[in-house]
Amino acid sequence: MKFEKTTQYKTDDGIVFNLSQITLMDSDRGRLRELHFGEAKHAHYQVNSMVVDIIKI
């Protein structure tokens, strides 16, 4: 797994989004649960689960 870049966007309403570009290889499949999204704070587990569901390699 390689984090290419993270970009932050802010809406006019003050909502902040972080967009992370990640490069995954087939061998990374078993390590998806190791991804850490610090910006999610207490919702880290929910964000991680969503990413794992979306990235079905």
mmCIF file of the N, C-alpha and C atoms, coordinates in Angstrom:
data_MODEL
# 
_entry.id   MODEL 
# 
loop_
_atom_site.group_PDB 
_atom_site.id 
_atom_site.type_symbol 
_atom_site.label_atom_id 
_atom_site.label_alt_id 
_atom_site.label_comp_id 
_atom_site.label_asym_id 
_atom_site.label_entity_id 
_atom_site.label_seq_id 
_atom_site.pdbx_PDB_ins_code 
_atom_site.Cartn_x 
_atom_site.Cartn_y 
_atom_site.Cartn_z 
_atom_site.occupancy 
_atom_site.B_iso_or_equiv 
_atom_site.pdbx_formal_charge 
_atom_site.auth_seq_id 
_atom_site.auth_comp_id 
_atom_site.auth_asym_id 
_atom_site.auth_atom_id 
_atom_site.pdbx_PDB_model_num 
ATOM 1   N N  . MET A 1 1  ? 0.838   -1.164 0.000  1.00 0.00 ? 1  MET A N  1 
ATOM 2   C CA . MET A 1 1  ? 0.000   0.000  0.000  1.00 0.00 ? 1  MET A CA 1 
ATOM 3   C C  . MET A 1 1  ? 0.886   1.231  0.000  1.00 0.00 ? 1  MET A C  1 
ATOM 4   N N  . LYS A 1 2  ? 0.478   2.180  -0.803 1.00 0.00 ? 2  LYS A N  1 
ATOM 5   C CA . LYS A 1 2  ? 1.248   3.416  -0.857 1.00 0.00 ? 2  LYS A CA 1 
ATOM 6   C C  . LYS A 1 2  ? 0.287   4.599  -0.924 1.00 0.00 ? 2  LYS A C  1 
ATOM 7   N N  . PHE A 1 3  ? 0.392   5.486  0.049  1.00 0.00 ? 3  PHE A N  1 
ATOM 8   C CA . PHE A 1 3  ? -0.396  6.707  0.022  1.00 0.00 ? 3  PHE A CA 1 
ATOM 9   C C  . PHE A 1 3  ? 0.288   7.667  -0.939 1.00 0.00 ? 3  PHE A C  1 
ATOM 10  N N  . GLU A 1 4  ? -0.389  7.995  -2.025 1.00 0.00 ? 4  GLU A N  1 
ATOM 11  C CA . GLU A 1 4  ? 0.175   8.898  -3.022 1.00 0.00 ? 4  GLU A CA 1 
ATOM 12  C C  . GLU A 1 4  ? 0.077   10.343 -2.562 1.00 0.00 ? 4  GLU A C  1 
ATOM 13  N N  . LYS A 1 5  ? -1.133  10.756 -2.178 1.00 0.00 ? 5  LYS A N  1 
ATOM 14  C CA . LYS A 1 5  ? -1.319  12.126 -1.691 1.00 0.00 ? 5  LYS A CA 1 
ATOM 15  C C  . LYS A 1 5  ? -2.665  12.235 -0.991 1.00 0.00 ? 5  LYS A C  1 
ATOM 16  N N  . THR A 1 6  ? -2.785  13.259 -0.165 1.00 0.00 ? 6  THR A N  1 
ATOM 17  C CA . THR A 1 6  ? -4.049  13.581 0.490  1.00 0.00 ? 6  THR A CA 1 
ATOM 18  C C  . THR A 1 6  ? -4.324  15.056 0.224  1.00 0.00 ? 6  THR A C  1 
ATOM 19  N N  . THR A 1 7  ? -5.539  15.335 -0.229 1.00 0.00 ? 7  THR A N  1 
ATOM 20  C CA . THR A 1 7  ? -5.949  16.703 -0.532 1.00 0.00 ? 7  THR A CA 1 
ATOM 21  C C  . THR A 1 7  ? -7.145  17.051 0.329  1.00 0.00 ? 7  THR A C  1 
ATOM 22  N N  . GLN A 1 8  ? -7.156  18.268 0.831  1.00 0.00 ? 8  GLN A N  1 
ATOM 23  C CA . GLN A 1 8  ? -8.250  18.700 1.693  1.00 0.00 ? 8  GLN A CA 1 
ATOM 24  C C  . GLN A 1 8  ? -9.113  19.727 0.959  1.00 0.00 ? 8  GLN A C  1 
ATOM 25  N N  . TYR A 1 9  ? -10.429 19.521 1.040  1.00 0.00 ? 9  TYR A N  1 
ATOM 26  C CA . TYR A 1 9  ? -11.393 20.428 0.437  1.00 0.00 ? 9  TYR A CA 1 
ATOM 27  C C  . TYR A 1 9  ? -12.307 20.961 1.522  1.00 0.00 ? 9  TYR A C  1 
ATOM 28  N N  . LYS A 1 10 ? -12.664 22.235 1.410  1.00 0.00 ? 10 LYS A N  1 
ATOM 29  C CA . LYS A 1 10 ? -13.565 22.854 2.381  1.00 0.00 ? 10 LYS A CA 1 
ATOM 30  C C  . LYS A 1 10 ? -14.730 23.491 1.623  1.00 0.00 ? 10 LYS A C  1 
ATOM 31  N N  . THR A 1 11 ? -15.953 23.180 2.052  1.00 0.00 ? 11 THR A N  1 
ATOM 32  C CA . THR A 1 11 ? -17.145 23.739 1.408  1.00 0.00 ? 11 THR A CA 1 
ATOM 33  C C  . THR A 1 11 ? -17.421 25.134 1.956  1.00 0.00 ? 11 THR A C  1 
ATOM 34  N N  . ASP A 1 12 ? -18.313 25.830 1.303  1.00 0.00 ? 12 ASP A N  1 
ATOM 35  C CA . ASP A 1 12 ? -18.719 27.158 1.776  1.00 0.00 ? 12 ASP A CA 1 
ATOM 36  C C  . ASP A 1 12 ? -19.408 27.091 3.131  1.00 0.00 ? 12 ASP A C  1 
ATOM 37  N N  . ASP A 1 13 ? -19.952 25.905 3.468  1.00 0.00 ? 13 ASP A N  1 
ATOM 38  C CA . ASP A 1 13 ? -20.628 25.716 4.757  1.00 0.00 ? 13 ASP A CA 1 
ATOM 39  C C  . ASP A 1 13 ? -19.665 25.338 5.873  1.00 0.00 ? 13 ASP A C  1 
ATOM 40  N N  . GLY A 1 14 ? -18.375 25.229 5.562  1.00 0.00 ? 14 GLY A N  1 
ATOM 41  C CA . GLY A 1 14 ? -17.376 24.905 6.572  1.00 0.00 ? 14 GLY A CA 1 
ATOM 42  C C  . GLY A 1 14 ? -17.125 23.420 6.759  1.00 0.00 ? 14 GLY A C  1 
ATOM 43  N N  . ILE A 1 15 ? -17.697 22.576 5.902  1.00 0.00 ? 15 ILE A N  1 
ATOM 44  C CA . ILE A 1 15 ? -17.463 21.135 5.987  1.00 0.00 ? 15 ILE A CA 1 
ATOM 45  C C  . ILE A 1 15 ? -16.143 20.822 5.293  1.00 0.00 ? 15 ILE A C  1 
ATOM 46  N N  . VAL A 1 16 ? -15.299 20.049 5.956  1.00 0.00 ? 16 VAL A N  1 
ATOM 47  C CA . VAL A 1 16 ? -13.972 19.732 5.430  1.00 0.00 ? 16 VAL A CA 1 
ATOM 48  C C  . VAL A 1 16 ? -13.931 18.269 5.008  1.00 0.00 ? 16 VAL A C  1 
ATOM 49  N N  . PHE A 1 17 ? -13.453 18.016 3.788  1.00 0.00 ? 17 PHE A N  1 
ATOM 50  C CA . PHE A 1 17 ? -13.295 16.667 3.255  1.00 0.00 ? 17 PHE A CA 1 
ATOM 51  C C  . PHE A 1 17 ? -11.825 16.425 2.974  1.00 0.00 ? 17 PHE A C  1 
ATOM 52  N N  . ASN A 1 18 ? -11.348 15.239 3.309  1.00 0.00 ? 18 ASN A N  1 
ATOM 53  C CA . ASN A 1 18 ? -9.995  14.828 2.960  1.00 0.00 ? 18 ASN A CA 1 
ATOM 54  C C  . ASN A 1 18 ? -10.097 13.706 1.940  1.00 0.00 ? 18 ASN A C  1 
ATOM 55  N N  . LEU A 1 19 ? -9.428  13.871 0.819  1.00 0.00 ? 19 LEU A N  1 
ATOM 56  C CA . LEU A 1 19 ? -9.418  12.880 -0.244 1.00 0.00 ? 19 LEU A CA 1 
ATOM 57  C C  . LEU A 1 19 ? -8.024  12.281 -0.322 1.00 0.00 ? 19 LEU A C  1 
ATOM 58  N N  . SER A 1 20 ? -7.929  10.969 -0.070 1.00 0.00 ? 20 SER A N  1 
ATOM 59  C CA . SER A 1 20 ? -6.638  10.283 -0.088 1.00 0.00 ? 20 SER A CA 1 
ATOM 60  C C  . SER A 1 20 ? -6.550  9.380  -1.304 1.00 0.00 ? 20 SER A C  1 
ATOM 61  N N  . GLN A 1 21 ? -5.438  9.482  -2.012 1.00 0.00 ? 21 GLN A N  1 
ATOM 62  C CA . GLN A 1 21 ? -5.185  8.605  -3.159 1.00 0.00 ? 21 GLN A CA 1 
ATOM 63  C C  . GLN A 1 21 ? -4.221  7.514  -2.695 1.00 0.00 ? 21 GLN A C  1 
ATOM 64  N N  . ILE A 1 22 ? -4.662  6.264  -2.837 1.00 0.00 ? 22 ILE A N  1 
ATOM 65  C CA . ILE A 1 22 ? -3.888  5.123  -2.352 1.00 0.00 ? 22 ILE A CA 1 
ATOM 66  C C  . ILE A 1 22 ? -3.666  4.147  -3.503 1.00 0.00 ? 22 ILE A C  1 
ATOM 67  N N  . THR A 1 23 ? -2.444  3.644  -3.633 1.00 0.00 ? 23 THR A N  1 
ATOM 68  C CA . THR A 1 23 ? -2.144  2.616  -4.616 1.00 0.00 ? 23 THR A CA 1 
ATOM 69  C C  . THR A 1 23 ? -2.109  1.274  -3.902 1.00 0.00 ? 23 THR A C  1 
ATOM 70  N N  . LEU A 1 24 ? -2.932  0.333  -4.369 1.00 0.00 ? 24 LEU A N  1 
ATOM 71  C CA . LEU A 1 24 ? -3.002  -1.001 -3.760 1.00 0.00 ? 24 LEU A CA 1 
ATOM 72  C C  . LEU A 1 24 ? -2.573  -2.062 -4.759 1.00 0.00 ? 24 LEU A C  1 
ATOM 73  N N  . MET A 1 25 ? -1.890  -3.058 -4.268 1.00 0.00 ? 25 MET A N  1 
ATOM 74  C CA . MET A 1 25 ? -1.504  -4.210 -5.072 1.00 0.00 ? 25 MET A CA 1 
ATOM 75  C C  . MET A 1 25 ? -2.332  -5.405 -4.591 1.00 0.00 ? 25 MET A C  1 
ATOM 76  N N  . ASP A 1 26 ? -2.403  -6.443 -5.396 1.00 0.00 ? 26 ASP A N  1 
ATOM 77  C CA . ASP A 1 26 ? -3.145  -7.643 -4.997 1.00 0.00 ? 26 ASP A CA 1 
ATOM 78  C C  . ASP A 1 26 ? -2.661  -8.193 -3.659 1.00 0.00 ? 26 ASP A C  1 
ATOM 79  N N  . SER A 1 27 ? -1.371  -8.074 -3.406 1.00 0.00 ? 27 SER A N  1 
ATOM 80  C CA . SER A 1 27 ? -0.807  -8.608 -2.162 1.00 0.00 ? 27 SER A CA 1 
ATOM 81  C C  . SER A 1 27 ? -1.228  -7.802 -0.930 1.00 0.00 ? 27 SER A C  1 
ATOM 82  N N  . ASP A 1 28 ? -1.824  -6.634 -1.124 1.00 0.00 ? 28 ASP A N  1 
ATOM 83  C CA . ASP A 1 28 ? -2.259  -5.787 -0.016 1.00 0.00 ? 28 ASP A CA 1 
ATOM 84  C C  . ASP A 1 28 ? -3.633  -6.169 0.519  1.00 0.00 ? 28 ASP A C  1 
ATOM 85  N N  . ARG A 1 29 ? -4.299  -7.087 -0.111 1.00 0.00 ? 29 ARG A N  1 
ATOM 86  C CA . ARG A 1 29 ? -5.671  -7.449 0.257  1.00 0.00 ? 29 ARG A CA 1 
ATOM 87  C C  . ARG A 1 29 ? -5.820  -7.750 1.750  1.00 0.00 ? 29 ARG A C  1 
ATOM 88  N N  . GLY A 1 30 ? -4.931  -8.523 2.307  1.00 0.00 ? 30 GLY A N  1 
ATOM 89  C CA . GLY A 1 30 ? -5.019  -8.904 3.718  1.00 0.00 ? 30 GLY A CA 1 
ATOM 90  C C  . GLY A 1 30 ? -4.665  -7.790 4.681  1.00 0.00 ? 30 GLY A C  1 
ATOM 91  N N  . ARG A 1 31 ? -4.136  -6.690 4.177  1.00 0.00 ? 31 ARG A N  1 
ATOM 92  C CA . ARG A 1 31 ? -3.694  -5.600 5.043  1.00 0.00 ? 31 ARG A CA 1 
ATOM 93  C C  . ARG A 1 31 ? -4.632  -4.386 5.015  1.00 0.00 ? 31 ARG A C  1 
ATOM 94  N N  . LEU A 1 32 ? -5.771  -4.499 4.335  1.00 0.00 ? 32 LEU A N  1 
ATOM 95  C CA . LEU A 1 32 ? -6.664  -3.346 4.222  1.00 0.00 ? 32 LEU A CA 1 
ATOM 96  C C  . LEU A 1 32 ? -7.136  -2.833 5.571  1.00 0.00 ? 32 LEU A C  1 
ATOM 97  N N  . ARG A 1 33 ? -7.314  -3.714 6.546  1.00 0.00 ? 33 ARG A N  1 
ATOM 98  C CA . ARG A 1 33 ? -7.765  -3.294 7.879  1.00 0.00 ? 33 ARG A CA 1 
ATOM 99  C C  . ARG A 1 33 ? -6.697  -2.490 8.617  1.00 0.00 ? 33 ARG A C  1 
ATOM 100 N N  . GLU A 1 34 ? -5.463  -2.498 8.101  1.00 0.00 ? 34 GLU A N  1 
ATOM 101 C CA . GLU A 1 34 ? -4.389  -1.739 8.737  1.00 0.00 ? 34 GLU A CA 1 
ATOM 102 C C  . GLU A 1 34 ? -4.391  -0.268 8.336  1.00 0.00 ? 34 GLU A C  1 
ATOM 103 N N  . LEU A 1 35 ? -5.188  0.096  7.326  1.00 0.00 ? 35 LEU A N  1 
ATOM 104 C CA . LEU A 1 35 ? -5.249  1.494  6.920  1.00 0.00 ? 35 LEU A CA 1 
ATOM 105 C C  . LEU A 1 35 ? -5.715  2.344  8.093  1.00 0.00 ? 35 LEU A C  1 
ATOM 106 N N  . HIS A 1 36 ? -5.088  3.488  8.257  1.00 0.00 ? 36 HIS A N  1 
ATOM 107 C CA . HIS A 1 36 ? -5.464  4.376  9.356  1.00 0.00 ? 36 HIS A CA 1 
ATOM 108 C C  . HIS A 1 36 ? -5.786  5.753  8.789  1.00 0.00 ? 36 HIS A C  1 
ATOM 109 N N  . PHE A 1 37 ? -6.987  6.225  9.084  1.00 0.00 ? 37 PHE A N  1 
ATOM 110 C CA . PHE A 1 37 ? -7.424  7.542  8.654  1.00 0.00 ? 37 PHE A CA 1 
ATOM 111 C C  . PHE A 1 37 ? -7.549  8.416  9.888  1.00 0.00 ? 37 PHE A C  1 
ATOM 112 N N  . GLY A 1 38 ? -6.467  9.079  10.242 1.00 0.00 ? 38 GLY A N  1 
ATOM 113 C CA . GLY A 1 38 ? -6.419  9.879  11.456 1.00 0.00 ? 38 GLY A CA 1 
ATOM 114 C C  . GLY A 1 38 ? -7.429  11.005 11.494 1.00 0.00 ? 38 GLY A C  1 
ATOM 115 N N  . GLU A 1 39 ? -7.781  11.522 10.315 1.00 0.00 ? 39 GLU A N  1 
ATOM 116 C CA . GLU A 1 39 ? -8.745  12.622 10.257 1.00 0.00 ? 39 GLU A CA 1 
ATOM 117 C C  . GLU A 1 39 ? -10.120 12.196 10.751 1.00 0.00 ? 39 GLU A C  1 
ATOM 118 N N  . ALA A 1 40 ? -10.411 10.893 10.705 1.00 0.00 ? 40 ALA A N  1 
ATOM 119 C CA . ALA A 1 40 ? -11.730 10.393 11.100 1.00 0.00 ? 40 ALA A CA 1 
ATOM 120 C C  . ALA A 1 40 ? -11.903 10.364 12.616 1.00 0.00 ? 40 ALA A C  1 
ATOM 121 N N  . LYS A 1 41 ? -10.808 10.455 13.343 1.00 0.00 ? 41 LYS A N  1 
ATOM 122 C CA . LYS A 1 41 ? -10.812 10.437 14.801 1.00 0.00 ? 41 LYS A CA 1 
ATOM 123 C C  . LYS A 1 41 ? -11.608 9.255  15.360 1.00 0.00 ? 41 LYS A C  1 
ATOM 124 N N  . HIS A 1 42 ? -12.713 9.496  16.072 1.00 0.00 ? 42 HIS A N  1 
ATOM 125 C CA . HIS A 1 42 ? -13.470 8.410  16.706 1.00 0.00 ? 42 HIS A CA 1 
ATOM 126 C C  . HIS A 1 42 ? -14.202 7.536  15.706 1.00 0.00 ? 42 HIS A C  1 
ATOM 127 N N  . ALA A 1 43 ? -14.409 8.027  14.494 1.00 0.00 ? 43 ALA A N  1 
ATOM 128 C CA . ALA A 1 43 ? -15.127 7.258  13.470 1.00 0.00 ? 43 ALA A CA 1 
ATOM 129 C C  . ALA A 1 43 ? -14.162 6.448  12.599 1.00 0.00 ? 43 ALA A C  1 
ATOM 130 N N  . HIS A 1 44 ? -12.918 6.318  13.049 1.00 0.00 ? 44 HIS A N  1 
ATOM 131 C CA . HIS A 1 44 ? -11.897 5.615  12.256 1.00 0.00 ? 44 HIS A CA 1 
ATOM 132 C C  . HIS A 1 44 ? -12.349 4.220  11.835 1.00 0.00 ? 44 HIS A C  1 
ATOM 133 N N  . TYR A 1 45 ? -12.917 3.461  12.749 1.00 0.00 ? 45 TYR A N  1 
ATOM 134 C CA . TYR A 1 45 ? -13.315 2.089  12.419 1.00 0.00 ? 45 TYR A CA 1 
ATOM 135 C C  . TYR A 1 45 ? -14.391 2.076  11.337 1.00 0.00 ? 45 TYR A C  1 
ATOM 136 N N  . GLN A 1 46 ? -15.347 2.986  11.416 1.00 0.00 ? 46 GLN A N  1 
ATOM 137 C CA . GLN A 1 46 ? -16.414 3.042  10.415 1.00 0.00 ? 46 GLN A CA 1 
ATOM 138 C C  . GLN A 1 46 ? -15.857 3.423  9.046  1.00 0.00 ? 46 GLN A C  1 
ATOM 139 N N  . VAL A 1 47 ? -14.939 4.379  9.013  1.00 0.00 ? 47 VAL A N  1 
ATOM 140 C CA . VAL A 1 47 ? -14.322 4.774  7.741  1.00 0.00 ? 47 VAL A CA 1 
ATOM 141 C C  . VAL A 1 47 ? -13.520 3.611  7.175  1.00 0.00 ? 47 VAL A C  1 
ATOM 142 N N  . ASN A 1 48 ? -12.764 2.943  8.024  1.00 0.00 ? 48 ASN A N  1 
ATOM 143 C CA . ASN A 1 48 ? -11.966 1.805  7.573  1.00 0.00 ? 48 ASN A CA 1 
ATOM 144 C C  . ASN A 1 48 ? -12.858 0.704  7.005  1.00 0.00 ? 48 ASN A C  1 
ATOM 145 N N  . SER A 1 49 ? -13.952 0.393  7.675  1.00 0.00 ? 49 SER A N  1 
ATOM 146 C CA . SER A 1 49 ? -14.873 -0.644 7.195  1.00 0.00 ? 49 SER A CA 1 
ATOM 147 C C  . SER A 1 49 ? -15.476 -0.267 5.849  1.00 0.00 ? 49 SER A C  1 
ATOM 148 N N  . MET A 1 50 ? -15.804 0.995  5.674  1.00 0.00 ? 50 MET A N  1 
ATOM 149 C CA . MET A 1 50 ? -16.369 1.449  4.407  1.00 0.00 ? 50 MET A CA 1 
ATOM 150 C C  . MET A 1 50 ? -15.352 1.312  3.274  1.00 0.00 ? 50 MET A C  1 
ATOM 151 N N  . VAL A 1 51 ? -14.113 1.672  3.555  1.00 0.00 ? 51 VAL A N  1 
ATOM 152 C CA . VAL A 1 51 ? -13.058 1.548  2.544  1.00 0.00 ? 51 VAL A CA 1 
ATOM 153 C C  . VAL A 1 51 ? -12.860 0.090  2.152  1.00 0.00 ? 51 VAL A C  1 
ATOM 154 N N  . VAL A 1 52 ? -12.827 -0.801 3.126  1.00 0.00 ? 52 VAL A N  1 
ATOM 155 C CA . VAL A 1 52 ? -12.647 -2.226 2.852  1.00 0.00 ? 52 VAL A CA 1 
ATOM 156 C C  . VAL A 1 52 ? -13.810 -2.741 2.004  1.00 0.00 ? 52 VAL A C  1 
ATOM 157 N N  . ASP A 1 53 ? -15.028 -2.303 2.297  1.00 0.00 ? 53 ASP A N  1 
ATOM 158 C CA . ASP A 1 53 ? -16.196 -2.736 1.512  1.00 0.00 ? 53 ASP A CA 1 
ATOM 159 C C  . ASP A 1 53 ? -16.129 -2.214 0.079  1.00 0.00 ? 53 ASP A C  1 
ATOM 160 N N  . ILE A 1 54 ? -15.646 -0.983 -0.092 1.00 0.00 ? 54 ILE A N  1 
ATOM 161 C CA . ILE A 1 54 ? -15.589 -0.371 -1.420 1.00 0.00 ? 54 ILE A CA 1 
ATOM 162 C C  . ILE A 1 54 ? -14.487 -0.981 -2.288 1.00 0.00 ? 54 ILE A C  1 
ATOM 163 N N  . ILE A 1 55 ? -13.359 -1.313 -1.660 1.00 0.00 ? 55 ILE A N  1 
ATOM 164 C CA . ILE A 1 55 ? -12.187 -1.763 -2.410 1.00 0.00 ? 55 ILE A CA 1 
ATOM 165 C C  . ILE A 1 55 ? -12.152 -3.288 -2.517 1.00 0.00 ? 55 ILE A C  1 
ATOM 166 N N  . LYS A 1 56 ? -13.154 -3.908 -2.896 1.00 0.00 ? 56 LYS A N  1 
ATOM 167 C CA . LYS A 1 56 ? -13.129 -5.370 -3.039 1.00 0.00 ? 56 LYS A CA 1 
ATOM 168 C C  . LYS A 1 56 ? -12.258 -5.707 -4.237 1.00 0.00 ? 56 LYS A C  1 
ATOM 169 N N  . ILE A 1 57 ? -11.020 -6.094 -3.942 1.00 0.00 ? 57 ILE A N  1 
ATOM 170 C CA . ILE A 1 57 ? -10.017 -6.382 -4.991 1.00 0.00 ? 57 ILE A CA 1 
ATOM 171 C C  . ILE A 1 57 ? -10.332 -7.709 -5.644 1.00 0.00 ? 57 ILE A C  1 
# 
